[in-house]
Amino acid sequence: MSLDPLQKPESRAPVSPQIALRVAALGTLALVMFGIIFFRLWYLQILTGEHYVAQQAAQRERPLPIAAPRGQILARGGQVLVSSKTTNDVQIIPSQLPPGLEGQLTKYKEALEAAEKKTLDYRAQLKDFQGAHPHVKRLAPSSRRQLRLLQREANALPHVRVAPLPASDGRLRSLFRRLGALLHIKPRAIDEEVVRSVDATSYAPVTIDTATGPGPRTVLGERQGEFPGVVQRPVDTTAYPFKEMAAQIFGHVGPVSEPELKQKKGPYKGMQAGTIVGQNGLEYYYDKYLQGTPGKERIQVNASGEPLPSTLAPLAPKPGFNLQTTIDLPLQKAGETALRGEIKIANETGRPADGGAFVVLDPVNGEVLAMASYPSYNPEVFTKPISEAEYERLFPSGIPSSGGQPLLNRAVEDGYATGSAFKPITSIGALEAGVITPTETFGAGKCLDYHGQPYCNAAYMEFGNVALAQALEVSSDTYFYTVGMRANAYGPVIQRMAHRLGIGRETGIDLPSELEGVIPDKEWLEGLVEKERKCTRKEHKPCGYIFEPNAIWTTGDNMNLAVGQGYLLTSPLQMAVAWSAEVNAYRTGGEATVPTPHLGKQIDEPNGALWQALKFPPRRRFHLNPEYLHYIFEGIHDGTVGPGGTSTNVWVGWNEEKYPTYGKTGTAERVGQLEQAWYMCFLQSASGQRPIVIAVTVEQGGYGDQAAAPVARALAQQYYHQPKAKLIAGQAIP
Amino acid sequence: MSAISPIQASEETAQQSSGGFTLPLDPLLTLAAIGLGICSVLTIGPATRHNETGSPTYYVEHQAIYLVLGLVVMAALSRLDYGWLRQFKVWIYGALIVIMLAVFAIGTHVGESVRSISLPLFSFQSSELGKTLLIVFLAAFMVDRSRKLRDRETTALVVALAIVPTMLVVLEPDIGDSLVYIAITAAVLFVAGVPWRQLAALALLGVVGVTLVIVVAPALGVHVLKKEQMERLTSFLHPTHNVESSAFQQVQSEIAIGSGRQSGLPHPGSAVYGFVPENESDFIFTSLGVEHGFVGAALVLSLYALMIWRGLRILTMAKDLFGSLIAAGVVGMLMCQVFVNVGVATGITPDTGITLPLMSYGGSSVITTMIAIGLLQSIYVRARSSEALKGRVLRW
């Protein structure tokens, strides 16, 4: 190697030291720049690369949930009450539609913003209202109505109309028109659905029809080219083979709502928008079991959110668990048929019966064997896009004083006075407190005059002086008015007993909402009056906690309570529970066990194997004097068989030796309406097997034995497999 | 310059070991150019597979043609005595101004900007070719005043002459290339030996000018830059997730590069590229980072380092000042483009829209860069042959 080149001089004047310095400076600058870039790259790709890989994956993948088949709801014994079935969905892929959607979408978004502002206004109003009236349960009906109105408006999703497609977007209009004609859906409805869905999740396909028949399916399949952007996909939907039966108990399903999704805690945390969840009833209460785990179709999207061809395998959904209920299917069916039938008969005979409910409870373990509320609805309407007319029918804008409201579970969520069906509760309260003895007789006369106010028997009947058992048999109001009158001096003894038995407090049933109810006493009334006074002073107008702002607790109020009238507010379920507690005490020699009523029996695996048995321990236990119970049950037994029994006519022909009956009618007066019929009864086999407690009520049904008791008999017939009897309804015996 | 000689020695050892035959081109510079060309084709391939429906290889094929064409131009230029160009300096400057103005007259509008002229076979981007014209012109101008290099007047004249095409580029608007023009001018002035004080004064003037344009003028209601340009330059400071904003694009570019990790994603697919705009031109470095990871990016950066080092080396070995200044201009151009482009892709400089030499897709950019490298080759060859004439190493 020659060293010669190293010593070569430059051809021109050698680079001056100054220039050499500059070149070195330039080189250094280049070195620094490369240093910075290398360090940055090292940082991005080596040190934090992991983080970017995750970020990269997260933003290009849009998991599109594949709905998991919901668990089924079964009757005891396994008959399917609510099933999950596979149907063919017609879906629209918005990005493949002819142009025209953008304009609509922009307008819709603007309108939605305005509507959301309005909802926020309502929320503020509701907050103010709740601030002014902290105790909801002591609200007067008018204020309660106002509250409910505000609550509905505040919680309602802003409902905004979609502006119609302009005529210029002819291709899109024509597509919607042809698709609408094929599927029998209004083109406008399709358009609206697409716009709403694209607004919510721009990349997700829009489901247009969930139960497409084979005809349209073939047309769509064969003429794919004529329906750009329209596809078919099999999906799971919830089906209700028994339609309206027990609808309020099951509740319906629907997409998780906006406010629910926003909740930081609870079952909806992390849920994908559009996930089908239980909206009420058992579907809601047991949602976490029924829900299942949705699968994931991993859609890849580009920066504009448009889907790209994907190679990622979908994750299969995991079906939900099945819920086996305590419902006895034949009993449920028979009961609903009877209730509908009685209401029909009532209507035909001039009584405007318009609502009703029944509960059949196993008093020992609290299992609800059957439960229904009339009118009902078919929850299937919620499994597909719902028309506005149907929506209005199910959720009427106004709140009627009676009838209607098919979504309301009257057996659990609505409160009533019960009339005489309350008397066995009054009896035990008065006996235990020593207000009366079972054998002393009193209560003669058609009416009881108290401070100039007549308290009369129904139909001004005269029963003479009677002892407890007979008073129960014939339902002597004058007797029980006297009990109430005397009891008032002892304090709230009837109230305390009723409360212990389960009236005016939540039963703990496995349903999302139940009525707490009211068992009125002096303290309760005074609290309400005080509150009304304070509020009025502040607001300078009546607040509606109570009608009479100067009301004071009178003996008359206690007398009304004794016959199940007045301020009393309870549900058929609470009555069934209270009766069950008394029945349990009667059956066990004084051990009053208050059961927890429940509909859930066990959670099953999708394949039917038992996964978890549900346990509902009794609420409370306490002791009652068995002697007192003996008299009470003698009375209510005579009520069903005795010559003066108020429901003797209903039990004509019943096999009394094998299945003795104990029952009490109730006729609750309602202002401006026909009486509400009640019937409470208890049956078991002669050997004490298979006990049941039945509660039936029919709004505007008339006397207790008219509309309500026949339903109870129909239920008992079914439960004990007794021959059907032609019932004579309409005999006006209170 | 003997300090850098060991490399030179080894290089020449190689030449001697191959039987005394000497290469007609700077081997390392040529290697860097060809290497970058190969990397470009390898990167553009997967990056553009989904761009042109129907012909997935459209971009690769075209880029390959540009590169081969560019290499031919480079080889041809290396045969040319760059000194010959000096006499045409007025024509060169004239041509520079004419092609810049031509863009405004007959150029194709893309959105708000007009940067290229559509010719039958390709679209010609004036500001790209203008870079080499400016280099040659400035070098020639400086050489003509070589007796007065340190005069304030010379500096002022150079700046005045350079600022005209630069402003024309700004008006297109093409902020990125105007930066390159400034870098070229600065590099030529710097290497020509303009006193530090004058350089400092120019720098100060530049800072004041930029401040006026970006901060003061808008405050007074005068908008020198278009809104879109302002956003591009300032959104860097507050990146948002607005898809349209260039800061969002930069964030996406960072994510994409980061996800390439050590050795790249085997099949990045269009899902990755959908988020990064212009992934074959201005954001080619992003594609490189995704496809080949740190290894690929480091390799390409090494090739640039090699190229810049060779440029600096040729600068010092040039047989005359003209050659040195041309080399300085080329080095300034390359440094500016590489640093700003990679800086944009990795999120350390604002998004200015600048091509990565030889890597970015585009005929104008590739051929301009090849012309610049051809000039370097020519300077190298002249330097070597003059040494050879004097009985030194080179014998060809």
Boltz contact constraints between the chains, C-beta under 6 A:
constraints:
  - contact:
      token1: [A, 1]
      token2: [B, 13]
      max_distance: 6.0
  - contact:
      token1: [A, 5]
      token2: [B, 12]
      max_distance: 6.0
  - contact:
      token1: [A, 5]
      token2: [B, 393]
      max_distance: 6.0
  - contact:
      token1: [A, 6]
      token2: [B, 5]
      max_distance: 6.0
  - contact:
      token1: [A, 8]
      token2: [B, 392]
      max_distance: 6.0
  - contact:
      token1: [A, 11]
      token2: [B, 319]
      max_distance: 6.0
  - contact:
      token1: [A, 11]
      token2: [B, 386]
      max_distance: 6.0
  - contact:
      token1: [A, 12]
      token2: [B, 319]
      max_distance: 6.0
  - contact:
      token1: [A, 12]
      token2: [B, 320]
      max_distance: 6.0
  - contact:
      token1: [A, 15]
      token2: [B, 316]
      max_distance: 6.0
  - contact:
      token1: [A, 18]
      token2: [B, 193]
      max_distance: 6.0
  - contact:
      token1: [A, 19]
      token2: [B, 193]
      max_distance: 6.0
  - contact:
      token1: [A, 22]
      token2: [B, 190]
      max_distance: 6.0
  - contact:
      token1: [A, 22]
      token2: [B, 191]
      max_distance: 6.0
  - contact:
      token1: [A, 23]
      token2: [B, 312]
      max_distance: 6.0
  - contact:
      token1: [A, 23]
      token2: [B, 315]
      max_distance: 6.0
  - contact:
      token1: [A, 23]
      token2: [B, 316]
      max_distance: 6.0
  - contact:
      token1: [A, 27]
      token2: [B, 312]
      max_distance: 6.0
  - contact:
      token1: [A, 30]
      token2: [B, 308]
      max_distance: 6.0
  - contact:
      token1: [A, 30]
      token2: [B, 335]
      max_distance: 6.0
  - contact:
      token1: [A, 33]
      token2: [B, 339]
      max_distance: 6.0
  - contact:
      token1: [A, 34]
      token2: [B, 305]
      max_distance: 6.0
  - contact:
      token1: [A, 37]
      token2: [B, 342]
      max_distance: 6.0
  - contact:
      token1: [A, 40]
      token2: [B, 346]
      max_distance: 6.0
  - contact:
      token1: [A, 40]
      token2: [B, 348]
      max_distance: 6.0
  - contact:
      token1: [A, 41]
      token2: [B, 294]
      max_distance: 6.0
  - contact:
      token1: [A, 41]
      token2: [B, 297]
      max_distance: 6.0
  - contact:
      token1: [A, 44]
      token2: [B, 257]
      max_distance: 6.0
  - contact:
      token1: [A, 44]
      token2: [B, 258]
      max_distance: 6.0
  - contact:
      token1: [A, 45]
      token2: [B, 258]
      max_distance: 6.0
  - contact:
      token1: [A, 45]
      token2: [B, 260]
      max_distance: 6.0
  - contact:
      token1: [A, 45]
      token2: [B, 261]
      max_distance: 6.0
  - contact:
      token1: [A, 45]
      token2: [B, 294]
      max_distance: 6.0
  - contact:
      token1: [A, 46]
      token2: [B, 294]
      max_distance: 6.0
  - contact:
      token1: [A, 49]
      token2: [B, 258]
      max_distance: 6.0
  - contact:
      token1: [A, 49]
      token2: [B, 261]
      max_distance: 6.0
  - contact:
      token1: [A, 52]
      token2: [B, 255]
      max_distance: 6.0
  - contact:
      token1: [A, 52]
      token2: [B, 258]
      max_distance: 6.0
  - contact:
      token1: [A, 52]
      token2: [B, 259]
      max_distance: 6.0
  - contact:
      token1: [A, 53]
      token2: [B, 259]
      max_distance: 6.0
  - contact:
      token1: [A, 55]
      token2: [B, 255]
      max_distance: 6.0
  - contact:
      token1: [A, 56]
      token2: [B, 255]
      max_distance: 6.0
  - contact:
      token1: [A, 56]
      token2: [B, 259]
      max_distance: 6.0
  - contact:
      token1: [A, 60]
      token2: [B, 271]
      max_distance: 6.0
  - contact:
      token1: [A, 300]
      token2: [B, 271]
      max_distance: 6.0
  - contact:
      token1: [A, 302]
      token2: [B, 274]
      max_distance: 6.0
  - contact:
      token1: [A, 303]
      token2: [B, 243]
      max_distance: 6.0
  - contact:
      token1: [A, 303]
      token2: [B, 274]
      max_distance: 6.0
  - contact:
      token1: [A, 303]
      token2: [B, 275]
      max_distance: 6.0
  - contact:
      token1: [A, 308]
      token2: [B, 270]
      max_distance: 6.0
  - contact:
      token1: [A, 308]
      token2: [B, 271]
      max_distance: 6.0
